Amino acid sequence: MNQVPKALVFDLDGTLAESKQRVEAEIGLLLGELLKQVPVAVMSGAGFPQFERQFFPALPLGADLSRLYIFPDNAAQCFVYRTGSWHAQYDNAFSAQEREHILKVLNEALEETGLSGAPVRVWGERIEDRGAEIAFSPLGQAAPLKDKRAWHEAHDDLRHKLHELLNQKLPDFANAMGGLTTIDITRKGITKAYGVGRLSELTGIAIPDMLYVGDALGEGGNDSIVIGTGIPTHQVFGPAETAALIKDLLPKLHA
């Protein structure tokens, strides 16, 4: 974008960190500098507990958390930092009936696509209920990055089939492909695009004055949904490119 953004929105996995790996200290320090100048939001399919493990430890002491907006579960929730702790600004959690229905249909779809049988080795739960999102990860939620990359290269066609089948079987809900292996199910209309709109409401900053940074902005990518909001975007390929972008922006924000 030609103009200097008044707010920045980042994807998490593949953008600020490698998939489900801790954010590096350099990225945390750069985000701390950004927060001195503009609001910053992070949007991810990850649940809030994952942010606590993966993201928050990298932030420097004294970072202006009042300018930080956390959107877990593909923006089904938003957390803000007020009076010394994190509070839910909104929460689109499933009802008990919705949760039961989604889990039933998901298990049926896993059978139909041949994904119901667990691999020889699994790291944690394959189906995780995050309250406002239900996530399926074929290798488990804590699988090592190298194993997820190998699965993605060999079997991502099955994930695409699962995604399409869930679109048919759960027409009243949304499902998105997150990271290398995961499928995230949320309420209909709850996407990162929804999160961009809510961020604009919360900050009073117009969407065209923001910048979205993500690694999957191409057609079919899990960040591409934001393009329809009119937010300017910047494609990166990993945390190193994100760090370079922030370093380039900081002097312009200081000007």
N, C-alpha and C positions, 0 to 999 in steps of 0.2 A: 504494500500500500504506500501511496505517496505521503499521506498525512501521518502525523505522529498520533498513535492511538491513545485514547483517554482511559482505556481499560484493556487488560489482556486476559484471554481465556486459553488455558492449556489442557490438552489431553494428558493423561498420566502415563500409562504403559506405552512404550515405544516413542514417547515424546520427552517426558521428564525423567523417565527411568526405563530400564529394560523390563520386560514383562514380569511383574510381581517382585521385582528386585528393589532394594532400598534406593531411594533417590540419593545420588552422590552429594558430598558436602559442597562441591563447587556450585552445583545447581541450586542448592539451598541458599547459599550466600548470595547468588545472583537474584534469586526471588526476593530475598530480604531487601536488596537494593531497589528492586522494582516496587516493592510495597511502600517504600518511602515516597514514591512519586504517583502511583496510580493504583486503583483497585485491581486485584488479581483473582481469577477464578480457576479452579481445577475441576474438570468434569471427567468422570470415569464410570465404567461399569462396576468398578470395585465398590464394596460396601464400606461404611465408615470405619469399622475395625481395621480394615486393610490400610486405610489412610493413616491410622494411628501407628501402624507398624512400618509402613513403607515410606510415608511422606513427611509427617510431622517431625521425626527425629532429625531430618536434614536442615530444618529451618534454624537460623541463628537466634541466639538469645536476644531478646529485645525487638524482634521483628514486629512490625505493626500489624498484628493479626486482625485488627478491626477492619482492615481493608481486604482481608482474605475471605473468599467465598468458596466453600467446599460443596460440590454437587456429586454425591455418590449415586450408585445404582442408576446410571444414565440419566441423572437429573431428576429421578423420582423423589429425591430428598435434597434439601439444602441446609447446610449448617453454617452458622455465623458465630464469631467469637465476641461475647459480651460479658461484662462483669466477671472476667477471669476464667470463663469456661465456654465450651462449645454448646450451642443450643440449636435445636431444629427450627429453622425458619418456616419450613413446611415439610410434610411427610405424606406421600401418597401410598401408604402401606395397603397391602391386600387385606380383604376380609377373610375370615376363616373359610367361608364357602368358596371364594375365589381361589384361595390357596389350594384347597382340596381338588377343585376342578383342574387347575393348571397342572398340578402334579400328576393327576390321572392321565391327562392328555399327553403330557410330556413323556411319561413312561410308555404309553402306546406308540408314540412317534419314534421313540428310541428302538422299540421292537421292530417297527416297520423299516427303519433305515439300517438295521444291523448294528446299532450302537449300544444296545442294552447290555451286552456282555462286557464285563470289565476286562481291561488288558491284564497281562500277567502281573504287572506292577502298577499300583495306584498310590498316589500321594494325597491322602485326605479324602474328604467327601467328594463324590462326583456331582451330586445335586445339593446346592446350598440355598437355603431359604434366608434371604437377607431382609425380610420384612416388606420392603417396597419393590423387591426384585427377586426372581428365582433364577439361579444361574446353573447351567450344566457345563461341566468341564470333563471331557472324556478320561483324562489322566488324573483327575483329582485337583482340588483347589491349590495344592502346594507343590505341584510338579515342577521339577527343575527346568530351567529355560532350554537347555539342550534337548531334553526329551520332548518338550512342547514344539520346538522347531522341527524335530524329526517327524512328529505326528502330523504337523501342519503340512509338511511337504508330501507326506504319503497319503493322507486321508482327508484333506480339507474339502474334497468333493463331497464327502459324506456330511460334513457340517453344512455345506450349502443345501444339500437335500433336506436335512433336518430343518434348516431355516425356512425353506419353502413349504415343507409339510406343516410346520407350526403356523405359518401364515394362513393355511387352509383350515386347520383344526382349531385355531384360537383366533378367530377373526376379530374378537372384541378386545384383544390384547396386542401388544407390540413385542416383537422379538428382534434382537440385534446380535450380530456376530462381533464379539469383543476379543481383543488380543489375538493370540495365535490359535486358540482352540475353543473358546467359550461361546456359549449362546446365553444371552441375557433376556429374560422375559419381564416386561413391566406393563403398566396400564396403557391402554391405547392413547396415543398422543403424547406419551411421556418419553421424550427423546432428548438428546443434547440440544436440538433446536428449541424445544420447550425451555430448557435450562437457559439458553441465550436470552430468550424473551423475559424470563423471570429475573435474570441478572440485570437487564435493562431497567425493569421496574424497580428493583431494589436499590440501584445506584443512581437512577435518574440520567444515565448516559445512553444516548441513542445508539442503536445497534450498528449503524454505519461508522460510528466513531470508535468501535472496538476492533480488536484483532484476535482471531482464533488461530491457534498454533496446534497442529496435529500431524501424525504420521500416516493417517489413512483417509486423506481427503479425495482420493481418486474415486471413480465410479464404483459403487458397491462397498467402499470403505466405511468403517463405523464412524468416521468423523464427517463424512460427506453430507450427512443429513443437515448440518448447520448451514450449508451454502444457500439453501432456500430462504433463510432469514435475512439475507443481505449483508451479513457480517463479512468483512474482509478476512481472507484466510492466508495462511502461510504454511506450506508443506515442509516438513522436516523428515529426516531419516535417522532418528535416534537422538539421544540426549546431547551428544557432542554438537550437532547442528543447532539444537535448541539453545545451548550455552552460547554459541557464536551469535545467534540472532539477538539474544538478550544483551550481550556485550555491545552489539551494534546499536541497539535501541537506547541504552542507558544515557549516553551523552546527549541524544536528541531530546530525551525527557527532561534532562537537567537544563536544557537551553531555555 
